[in-house]
Amino acid sequence: MPVPTGTQHLVFPQGGAIASGPDDYPVPYRGAPWAVHPFGVWEDPADDDRCRQWVKDVRSDSEPWSTGAVYLNFTGNEGTDRVVSGLGSENMERLGALKRQYDPDNVFRFNHNIRPA
C-alpha cells in the first residue's frame, strides 16, 4: 500500500441476503463471498504512477479468485466492457431494451452508460 497516502484496501463480506436476492436484480456478482476494492487516494502528483500501479497490482493479484464481475460504484469511466462486467451481458441487453423505450436519445448517458438497444 502506498504510504504515506489516504489509500485503503477495502474488503467487504457478501453472501446472505445479497446472494439470495431476486434473480432479475441486475448484478452478476451476488454469489461472490467478498468484494475487494483497492481505493487509491493521494494528493501529490509525484505519486501518480506509484499509486496507480498499486491499484493495478492489487487487481491483478486478486484475479485468480475473481468472478470477473465488478461493483460499478467502485469504478470510474473504464469503458463498456466494465459496465457489462458490472451488470452482466443478459442484464445489459434487458436494460438496453428498456433504455430504448424510455430514453431512445440517450439523454441519460453519463456515468456508466447503457446504450439504447
SULSULBEL-V758638 format. One record per pair of residues at least 24 apart in sequence whose ideal C-beta (glycine too) atoms are under 8 Angstrom apart, sorted by the first residue. I is the first residue (numbers start at 0). J is the second residue. D is the distance in whole Angstrom. If there is no record, write none. Layout:
BEGIN
i = (I,I)
j = (J,J)
d = (D,D)
END
This chain:
BEGIN
i = (0,1,1,1,1,1,1,4,4,4,4,4,4,5,5,6,6,6,6,6,6,6,7,7,8,8,8,8,8,9,9,9,9,9,10,10,10,11,11,25,25,25,25,25,26,26,26,26,26,26,27,27,27,27,27,27,27,28,28,28,28,30,31,31,34,34,35,36,36,71,74,79,81,82,82,82,85,86,92)
j = (53,39,41,46,49,50,53,39,40,41,42,46,50,40,41,37,38,39,40,41,50,53,38,40,35,36,37,38,57,34,35,36,37,38,34,35,36,35,36,86,87,90,93,94,68,70,85,86,87,90,66,68,84,85,86,87,90,66,68,69,70,66,66,68,70,73,61,70,73,111,111,112,111,111,112,113,111,113,116)
d = (7,7,7,6,6,5,5,8,6,4,8,6,6,4,7,8,7,5,5,7,6,7,4,7,8,8,6,7,7,8,7,4,8,6,7,5,8,8,7,5,7,4,7,6,7,8,7,7,7,8,7,5,8,8,7,4,7,6,4,7,7,7,5,7,6,8,5,8,5,5,7,8,8,5,7,7,7,8,6)
END
